[in-house]
Amino acid sequence: MSKKFIFNKEDLKFSEIKTNSTKILLTFSKYLLVSVFIAMLFFVIFSLFFDTKKEKRIKAENEYLVKTISDMESKSELVDGVIENLKIRDREIYREIFNADPPVAFSDDDNDSTYSLDYLDKRTEAEILNNVSERLGAAISTADEVRKEIDCIGRILRDSAGISGSIPCIIPLKNFTIAKTGASVGMKINPFYKTLLMHNGVDLISPVGTDVLAAADGVVVGVERTKKGKGNFVTIEHSGGIVTVYAHLGDIFVRKGQRVKQRTLIARTGNSGTVFAPSLHYEVLKDGKPMDPIDFFFADISPAVYKEMMIVSRNTGQSMD
């Protein structure tokens, strides 16, 4: 180890500097602390402004997850909106066709949780099959009771001509087919004004000269002949506050005050009044309120034909008058 000397001006000679171990230790400690502080400072600065590869990867994954969650929430809201719109459209279509609210298969407010997904998830296949079997048996029993009631109604109608004859339950045209069904009751586009107007009857499209029949027993309370509006039309009053109207006629064979029976020939179709093409505009009113005439055709058509006529009439957006 090299020795250190210092020049002494008083003695004019060099004196050896003796090393103090305590002083050396203090000096070493000082440099060590400074070095540690500088190292920590560099570490903090590096951590704040520079990311490691792992940190960069984690941050990228976090950003991707945040973006993915946001996209999923947006899509979920969109799907919820679409489902809600489909529910609304389904209800509207069901009401348009059947004039009733659709049945609810899964209802949160329903006390009977037999058909809930939570119930099905907690039951074994045997329990589910047993439950379905019980409900099927109950449904068959109910169907048998309904069938008996329908048969009873049929017998009453067949055995009581006076009862069935007093109800406008037939199609008031001869040789009518589904293809001749036009617009029914509801807001329809007027063929002349091209705007939505209330249509109070059903259009039964037919060539000029087709026989028009009385829909039920009644009294003719109106016979009008005009070149505007309904044109030539007949109004018949039936029992129970029911009135039927037959418009846009050609020849008329009845007079006001005349009593008619069901299926009596009262007129022939024409092209009178404000009408787009030859057709019979037929209305059924109960206590002055327009009803859907197709609902009264049960004596002339089957349920399947009724369904087809209802679909055609409700989806025909433009009326004939």
Phi, psi and chi 1 to 4 in degrees:
 res  aa     phi    psi   chi1   chi2   chi3   chi4
   1 MET       -  130.1 -178.3  177.2  178.5      -
   2 SER   -73.6  142.4   60.0      -      -      -
   3 LYS   -91.3  153.2  -64.2 -179.2  179.4 -179.6
   4 LYS  -114.3  141.1  -67.7 -177.2  179.6 -179.1
   5 PHE  -125.7  157.1  -63.6   89.0      -      -
   6 ILE  -132.3  142.0 -173.6  172.0      -      -
   7 PHE   -84.3  126.7 -178.0   75.2      -      -
   8 ASN   -99.0  111.6 -168.3  -25.3      -      -
   9 LYS   -69.1  -29.6  -65.6 -179.7  179.7  179.9
  10 GLU   -72.3  -43.8  -65.3  179.3   -3.5      -
  11 ASP   -91.9   -6.9  -61.0  -24.4      -      -
  12 LEU    53.4   48.9  -62.7  175.7      -      -
  13 LYS  -156.4  163.8   63.2  178.5 -179.9  179.9
  14 PHE   -87.0  137.2  -71.9   94.8      -      -
  15 SER  -118.5  142.0  -59.0      -      -      -
  16 GLU   -76.2  136.1 -176.8 -178.1   -4.0      -
  17 ILE   -88.6  120.3  -60.2  175.8      -      -
  18 LYS   -87.3  133.9  -65.8 -178.5  179.1 -179.3
  19 THR   -78.7  133.3  -56.2      -      -      -
  20 ASN  -103.7  116.4 -170.1  -25.7      -      -
  21 SER   -62.3  -35.7   58.8      -      -      -
  22 THR   -64.6  -43.0  -57.2      -      -      -
  23 LYS   -65.4  -38.7 -174.6  176.5 -179.7 -179.2
  24 ILE   -62.4  -43.5  -67.6  173.3      -      -
  25 LEU   -62.8  -41.8 -177.7   61.4      -      -
  26 LEU   -63.8  -43.5  -69.4  174.0      -      -
  27 THR   -63.1  -42.4  -56.8      -      -      -
  28 PHE   -62.4  -42.8  175.9   76.9      -      -
  29 SER   -62.3  -40.2  -59.9      -      -      -
  30 LYS   -61.8  -47.9 -179.6  177.3   67.2  173.8
  31 TYR   -65.4  -35.0  -78.4  106.7      -      -
  32 LEU   -65.0  -44.5  179.1   61.9      -      -
  33 LEU   -63.8  -42.3  -70.1  174.1      -      -
  34 VAL   -62.5  -41.6  171.4      -      -      -
  35 SER   -63.5  -43.4  -60.3      -      -      -
  36 VAL   -62.9  -42.1  171.0      -      -      -
  37 PHE   -62.3  -45.5  174.3   76.7      -      -
  38 ILE   -62.8  -40.4  -66.3  173.4      -      -
  39 ALA   -63.6  -42.1      -      -      -      -
  40 MET   -65.8  -38.7  -68.0  178.8   62.7      -
  41 LEU   -61.6  -45.3 -178.5   63.0      -      -
  42 PHE   -62.9  -38.0  -87.3  105.3      -      -
  43 PHE   -65.4  -43.4  176.4   77.9      -      -
  44 VAL   -63.5  -46.0  171.4      -      -      -
  45 ILE   -62.0  -42.2  -66.0  173.9      -      -
  46 PHE   -65.1  -39.7 -174.6   82.5      -      -
  47 SER   -67.2  -35.9  -60.1      -      -      -
  48 LEU   -75.2  -38.0  -69.4  175.8      -      -
  49 PHE  -109.3  -10.4  -63.0   98.9      -      -
  50 PHE  -131.6  133.9  -59.9   95.7      -      -
  51 ASP  -104.7  144.8  -66.6  -31.2      -      -
  52 THR   -77.6  169.5   63.3      -      -      -
  53 LYS   -60.5  -39.5  -69.5 -177.1  178.4 -179.0
  54 LYS   -65.4  -43.6 -175.2  176.0 -179.1 -179.7
  55 GLU   -64.4  -41.1  -71.0  174.3  -24.3      -
  56 LYS   -61.1  -41.1  -71.3  179.8  179.8  179.4
  57 ARG   -65.5  -42.5 -173.2  176.9   69.0 -105.6
  58 ILE   -64.4  -42.7  -67.1  173.5      -      -
  59 LYS   -63.1  -41.9  -75.2 -174.3  176.7 -179.6
  60 ALA   -62.5  -41.3      -      -      -      -
  61 GLU   -64.9  -39.9  -70.1  176.4   -5.7      -
  62 ASN   -63.1  -44.5  -73.2  -21.1      -      -
  63 GLU   -62.0  -40.0  -68.4  175.2   -1.3      -
  64 TYR   -65.6  -41.6  175.0   76.8      -      -
  65 LEU   -64.6  -42.8  -70.7  174.5      -      -
  66 VAL   -60.7  -44.6  170.2      -      -      -
  67 LYS   -65.6  -41.5 -175.2  176.9 -177.5  -58.0
  68 THR   -63.4  -43.0  -58.0      -      -      -
  69 ILE   -62.4  -42.4  -68.5  172.3      -      -
  70 SER   -62.1  -43.4  178.1      -      -      -
  71 ASP   -64.0  -40.9  -67.9  -18.1      -      -
  72 MET   -65.3  -38.6  -69.3  178.7   65.6      -
  73 GLU   -64.0  -41.0  -71.0  177.0  -11.3      -
  74 SER   -63.9  -44.6  -59.8      -      -      -
  75 LYS   -65.7  -37.5  -69.3  178.7 -179.6  178.8
  76 SER   -63.3  -42.7  175.8      -      -      -
  77 GLU   -63.0  -40.3  -67.7  176.1   -0.6      -
  78 LEU   -63.3  -45.2  178.8   62.3      -      -
  79 VAL   -63.3  -41.8  170.6      -      -      -
  80 ASP   -59.7  -41.8  -70.2  -18.5      -      -
  81 GLY   -64.4  -41.9      -      -      -      -
  82 VAL   -63.7  -43.7  171.3      -      -      -
  83 ILE   -62.3  -42.3  -68.9  174.5      -      -
  84 GLU   -64.2  -41.3 -173.0   60.3   31.1      -
  85 ASN   -63.9  -39.3  -71.8  -25.6      -      -
  86 LEU   -64.3  -39.1  -73.1  174.4      -      -
  87 LYS   -62.1  -43.8  -71.4 -179.4  179.6  178.4
  88 ILE   -62.8  -46.0  -66.4  172.5      -      -
  89 ARG   -64.7  -37.7  -69.4  178.7   61.3 -174.7
  90 ASP   -63.2  -43.2  177.6   68.3      -      -
  91 ARG   -63.4  -42.0  -75.1 -165.0  -66.0  -90.9
  92 GLU   -64.4  -43.9  -69.2  176.2   -8.9      -
  93 ILE   -63.6  -42.7  -67.5  171.6      -      -
  94 TYR   -63.1  -42.3 -161.0   94.8      -      -
  95 ARG   -65.8  -39.4  -70.3 -171.4 -174.3  115.9
  96 GLU   -62.9  -39.4  -74.5  -69.2  -35.5      -
  97 ILE   -83.4  -43.8  -64.3  176.2      -      -
  98 PHE  -110.7   -2.0  -60.4  106.0      -      -
  99 ASN    54.5   40.2  -73.0  -33.5      -      -
 100 ALA  -156.4  161.0      -      -      -      -
 101 ASP   -74.9  144.7  -70.8  -31.2      -      -
 102 PRO   -68.9  152.2   25.6  -33.7      -      -
 103 PRO   -69.6  150.4   25.6  -33.5      -      -
 104 VAL  -104.2  116.5  179.9      -      -      -
 105 ALA   -78.1  -44.3      -      -      -      -
 106 PHE  -124.7  111.0  -61.9   97.4      -      -
 107 SER  -121.5  130.5  174.4      -      -      -
 108 ASP   -68.7  -24.2  -65.3  -25.9      -      -
 109 ASP   -91.2   -5.4  -60.8  -31.2      -      -
 110 ASP   -76.5  126.6 -166.3   -5.5      -      -
 111 ASN   -70.3  -27.1  -68.1  -32.3      -      -
 112 ASP   -83.6  106.4 -175.6    6.1      -      -
 113 SER   -95.5   20.5   60.1      -      -      -
 114 THR   -60.8  -34.6  -56.5      -      -      -
 115 TYR  -101.1    8.3  -67.9  120.3      -      -
 116 SER   -72.6  151.2   68.5      -      -      -
 117 LEU   -64.0  -35.3  -63.5  177.7      -      -
 118 ASP   -64.7  -39.7 -177.2   61.5      -      -
 119 TYR   -64.8  -47.0  172.6   89.1      -      -
 120 LEU   -63.7  -32.9  -64.3  175.9      -      -
 121 ASP   -70.1  -26.6 -172.9   55.4      -      -
 122 LYS   -96.2   -2.3  -66.1  178.7  179.6  178.2
 123 ARG  -107.2  150.9  -65.4  -63.1 -176.6  -89.9
 124 THR   -78.4  166.2   64.3      -      -      -
 125 GLU   -61.8  -38.2  -68.3 -176.4    3.4      -
 126 ALA   -63.4  -42.2      -      -      -      -
 127 GLU   -65.3  -41.6  -70.1  175.0  -28.3      -
 128 ILE   -64.7  -45.0  -65.3  174.1      -      -
 129 LEU   -63.0  -39.4  -71.2  173.5      -      -
 130 ASN   -64.1  -43.0 -176.8   56.6      -      -
 131 ASN   -64.5  -43.8 -177.7  -91.4      -      -
 132 VAL   -62.6  -39.9  171.3      -      -      -
 133 SER   -61.8  -42.5  177.4      -      -      -
 134 GLU   -63.5  -44.4  -69.4  177.4   -2.7      -
 135 ARG   -69.1  -35.0  -72.2 -177.3  173.3  -91.4
 136 LEU   -64.0  -41.6 -179.8   60.4      -      -
 137 GLY   -61.3  -42.6      -      -      -      -
 138 ALA   -64.6  -39.1      -      -      -      -
 139 ALA   -65.9  -40.9      -      -      -      -
 140 ILE   -63.7  -41.1  -67.3  174.4      -      -
 141 SER   -62.7  -43.5  176.3      -      -      -
 142 THR   -64.0  -41.1  -57.7      -      -      -
 143 ALA   -62.3  -39.6      -      -      -      -
 144 ASP   -62.5  -41.2  -70.9  -21.8      -      -
 145 GLU   -65.1  -42.0  -67.2  178.1    3.5      -
 146 VAL   -64.4  -40.6  171.8      -      -      -
 147 ARG   -61.8  -40.2 -170.6  178.1  -62.6  108.2
 148 LYS   -63.6  -40.6  -68.9  177.4 -178.0  177.7
 149 GLU   -64.2  -41.9  -66.4  -67.6  -25.0      -
 150 ILE   -64.5  -43.6  -67.2  174.8      -      -
 151 ASP   -60.5  -38.0  -69.0  -18.9      -      -
 152 CYS   -64.6  -43.7  179.7      -      -      -
 153 ILE   -62.2  -41.9  -67.3  172.0      -      -
 154 GLY   -60.2  -43.0      -      -      -      -
 155 ARG   -63.2  -40.9  -74.6 -165.1  -60.0  -88.6
 156 ILE   -63.3  -42.5  -68.0  173.6      -      -
 157 LEU   -66.3  -38.8  -69.3  175.9      -      -
 158 ARG   -70.6  -37.9  -73.4 -167.6  -61.0  -90.1
 159 ASP   -83.5  -16.7  -61.7  -21.1      -      -
 160 SER  -122.1   84.2  -54.3      -      -      -
 161 ALA   -61.3  -32.2      -      -      -      -
 162 GLY   -65.3  -35.3      -      -      -      -
 163 ILE   -71.2  -50.5  -64.8  177.3      -      -
 164 SER   -65.6  -33.0   61.3      -      -      -
 165 GLY   -69.2  -21.6      -      -      -      -
 166 SER   -86.4   -5.4   63.9      -      -      -
 167 ILE  -106.6  130.3  -58.0  172.7      -      -
 168 PRO   -73.8   71.9   28.0  -34.3      -      -
 169 CYS  -106.1   18.5   55.5      -      -      -
 170 ILE  -123.8  162.8   66.1  168.4      -      -
 171 ILE   -79.5  124.1  -60.6  175.4      -      -
 172 PRO   -79.1   26.5   31.4  -35.6      -      -
 173 LEU  -131.6  144.3  -81.1 -179.0      -      -
 174 LYS   -80.5  145.0  -87.7 -167.0  174.6 -178.7
 175 ASN    55.6   44.7  -56.5  -40.0      -      -
 176 PHE   -84.4  141.9 -176.7   79.2      -      -
 177 THR  -126.0  161.3   60.1      -      -      -
 178 ILE   -59.3  -34.9  -63.8  175.9      -      -
 179 ALA   -60.6  -18.6      -      -      -      -
 180 LYS   -90.8    3.4  -62.3  177.6 -178.7  178.2
 181 THR   -72.8  129.6  -54.0      -      -      -
 182 GLY  -111.4 -156.4      -      -      -      -
 183 ALA   -68.9  144.9      -      -      -      -
 184 SER  -106.9 -160.8 -171.3      -      -      -
 185 VAL   -67.1  137.6  176.1      -      -      -
 186 GLY   142.3 -178.1      -      -      -      -
 187 MET   -76.8  116.1  -62.7  -60.7  -67.5      -
 188 LYS  -127.7  158.4  -55.4  -66.4 -179.1 -179.4
 189 ILE   -77.9  124.3  -62.2  175.4      -      -
 190 ASN   -71.9  131.0 -175.7  -82.0      -      -
 191 PRO   -67.6  -17.7   25.6  -34.5      -      -
 192 PHE  -100.2  -42.3  -58.5  100.5      -      -
 193 TYR   -92.6  -14.8  -54.8  116.8      -      -
 194 LYS    56.8   34.9  -58.8  -59.0  179.2 -176.2
 195 THR  -127.7  160.6   56.6      -      -      -
 196 LEU   -75.3  123.7  -75.7  171.9      -      -
 197 LEU  -133.6  154.5  -65.3  175.1      -      -
 198 MET   -71.3  129.2 -173.6   62.6 -170.0      -
 199 HIS  -110.5  117.8 -168.2 -117.2      -      -
 200 ASN   -97.2    6.3  -68.9  -32.1      -      -
 201 GLY  -145.1 -162.1      -      -      -      -
 202 VAL  -121.2  140.2   62.6      -      -      -
 203 ASP   -90.6  121.4  -65.6  -31.4      -      -
 204 LEU  -109.9   98.4  -56.0  176.9      -      -
 205 ILE   -70.2  130.5  -56.8  167.9      -      -
 206 SER  -160.2  151.5   56.9      -      -      -
 207 PRO   -68.8  158.8   24.4  -33.3      -      -
 208 VAL   -60.7  134.9  173.6      -      -      -
 209 GLY    99.4    2.0      -      -      -      -
 210 THR   -73.5  138.4  -56.9      -      -      -
 211 ASP   -65.3  132.8  -70.6  -11.7      -      -
 212 VAL  -108.6  126.6  178.8      -      -      -
 213 LEU  -109.2  150.4  -48.3  175.4      -      -
 214 ALA   -68.6  131.1      -      -      -      -
 215 ALA   -74.0  -20.5      -      -      -      -
 216 ALA  -164.1  169.5      -      -      -      -
 217 ASP   -62.0  143.0  -58.7  -13.3      -      -
 218 GLY   176.8 -168.2      -      -      -      -
 219 VAL  -122.6  132.6  178.2      -      -      -
 220 VAL   -72.2  116.0  177.7      -      -      -
 221 VAL  -106.7   -4.3  -65.8      -      -      -
 222 GLY  -160.1  134.1      -      -      -      -
 223 VAL  -134.7  113.7  175.6      -      -      -
 224 GLU  -123.0  143.3  -60.5  -70.5  -21.3      -
 225 ARG  -129.3  116.2  -68.5  179.0  172.7   85.5
 226 THR  -151.5  160.8  177.1      -      -      -
 227 LYS   -94.9   -0.9  -64.6 -179.0  179.8  179.5
 228 LYS  -118.9  168.6  -62.3 -179.7 -179.6 -179.6
 229 GLY    55.7 -119.9      -      -      -      -
 230 LYS   -78.9   -3.9  -65.2 -179.7  179.1  178.7
 231 GLY    65.8 -139.6      -      -      -      -
 232 ASN   -78.5  123.1  -58.2  -24.9      -      -
 233 PHE  -145.5  155.6   69.3   94.8      -      -
 234 VAL  -122.0  138.5  172.4      -      -      -
 235 THR  -119.0  127.4  -56.0      -      -      -
 236 ILE  -120.9  133.2  -59.2  178.0      -      -
 237 GLU  -101.3  131.3 -172.8  177.4   77.8      -
 238 HIS  -115.5  178.0  -48.5  -79.7      -      -
 239 SER   -73.7  161.2   61.3      -      -      -
 240 GLY    75.6   19.9      -      -      -      -
 241 GLY    75.1   19.5      -      -      -      -
 242 ILE   -98.7  135.5  -62.1  176.6      -      -
 243 VAL  -129.9  137.6  172.8      -      -      -
 244 THR  -117.4  145.0   54.5      -      -      -
 245 VAL  -126.5  135.5  179.9      -      -      -
 246 TYR  -123.5  111.8  -45.6   76.6      -      -
 247 ALA  -118.2  166.8      -      -      -      -
 248 HIS    62.6   39.4  -54.2  -54.8      -      -
 249 LEU   -81.1  166.0  -58.8  173.1      -      -
 250 GLY  -101.4  -99.9      -      -      -      -
 251 ASP   -75.8  139.9  -62.4  -33.5      -      -
 252 ILE  -119.1  131.2  -62.7  176.6      -      -
 253 PHE  -111.5    8.0  -54.3  122.3      -      -
 254 VAL  -122.7  165.5  -66.8      -      -      -
 255 ARG  -127.3  162.5   65.0 -175.6 -177.2  -81.3
 256 LYS   -63.9  135.5 -174.1  175.5 -178.4  179.4
 257 GLY    90.7   -8.3      -      -      -      -
 258 GLN   -77.1  139.1  178.2 -179.8  -18.6      -
 259 ARG   -89.2  136.9  -73.6 -169.5  169.9  -85.1
 260 VAL  -128.6  155.6  -65.1      -      -      -
 261 LYS  -103.8  162.0  -58.1  -68.1  -71.7 -177.1
 262 GLN   -58.8  135.7 -169.7  178.2   60.9      -
 263 ARG    74.6   12.4  -61.4 -173.3 -174.5  -82.8
 264 THR   -69.8  136.5  -61.8      -      -      -
 265 LEU   -71.3  115.7  176.3   63.5      -      -
 266 ILE  -109.0  -22.3   61.0  172.9      -      -
 267 ALA  -170.2 -178.2      -      -      -      -
 268 ARG  -129.0  149.4  -71.6 -164.8  173.7   95.6
 269 THR   -65.6  153.1   56.1      -      -      -
 270 GLY  -145.2 -152.1      -      -      -      -
 271 ASN  -138.1   32.3 -161.6   24.2      -      -
 272 SER   -82.8  157.1   61.6      -      -      -
 273 GLY    76.8 -162.5      -      -      -      -
 274 THR   -91.0   92.2  -51.8      -      -      -
 275 VAL  -139.5  145.3   63.9      -      -      -
 276 PHE   -75.9  -34.6 -172.0   69.1      -      -
 277 ALA  -157.5  162.8      -      -      -      -
 278 PRO   -55.1  125.2  -25.6   34.9      -      -
 279 SER  -169.4  164.5   60.9      -      -      -
 280 LEU  -104.8  121.3  171.8   67.1      -      -
 281 HIS   -91.9  114.6  175.2   82.3      -      -
 282 TYR  -117.6  128.2  175.2   60.0      -      -
 283 GLU  -122.1  146.7  -63.5 -179.0    9.2      -
 284 VAL  -126.2  122.8  176.7      -      -      -
 285 LEU  -119.1  135.3  -62.3   94.9      -      -
 286 LYS  -116.0  113.0  176.9   69.7  167.8   66.7
 287 ASP    54.8   38.0  -62.1  -32.7      -      -
 288 GLY    85.0   -4.9      -      -      -      -
 289 LYS   -98.8  128.2  179.9 -178.8  177.9 -178.8
 290 PRO   -63.8  133.1  -19.0   30.7      -      -
 291 MET  -113.9  163.0  -49.0  -65.3  -71.0      -
 292 ASP   -79.5  113.6 -166.2  -30.6      -      -
 293 PRO   -58.9  -29.9  -24.3   35.1      -      -
 294 ILE   -62.6  -28.1  -63.7  178.0      -      -
 295 ASP   -66.0  -13.9  -68.3  -20.7      -      -
 296 PHE  -103.6    7.3  -70.7   81.9      -      -
 297 PHE   -91.6   18.9  -68.3  164.2      -      -
 298 PHE   -65.4  -20.9   52.3   83.0      -      -
 299 ALA   -81.4  -13.8      -      -      -      -
 300 ASP  -111.8  -15.5  -93.7   -1.6      -      -
 301 ILE  -133.3  156.8   58.6  176.3      -      -
 302 SER   -86.5  166.9   64.6      -      -      -
 303 PRO   -56.8  -36.8  -27.4   35.4      -      -
 304 ALA   -66.3  -42.5      -      -      -      -
 305 VAL   -67.7  -39.3  174.6      -      -      -
 306 TYR   -57.6  -44.5  166.3   79.0      -      -
 307 LYS   -60.5  -44.7  178.3 -178.8  177.3 -179.5
 308 GLU   -64.4  -43.6  -68.4 -175.5   33.7      -
 309 MET   -62.8  -40.5  -72.4 -172.6   67.6      -
 310 MET   -63.5  -43.6 -174.8   63.5   66.9      -
 311 ILE   -63.0  -45.0  -68.2  173.4      -      -
 312 VAL   -63.3  -48.2  172.3      -      -      -
 313 SER   -66.4  -38.7   65.9      -      -      -
 314 ARG   -74.5  -27.6  -67.1  -62.3  176.2   85.2
 315 ASN   -95.1    0.6  -74.2  -77.6      -      -
 316 THR   -84.6  110.5  -58.7      -      -      -
 317 GLY   -82.9  -16.3      -      -      -      -
 318 GLN  -118.7  133.2  178.5  173.1  -66.6      -
 319 SER   -85.7  172.6   63.7      -      -      -
 320 MET   -93.8   -9.8  -60.5  -62.6  -70.0      -
 321 ASP  -143.8      -   56.1    2.1      -      -
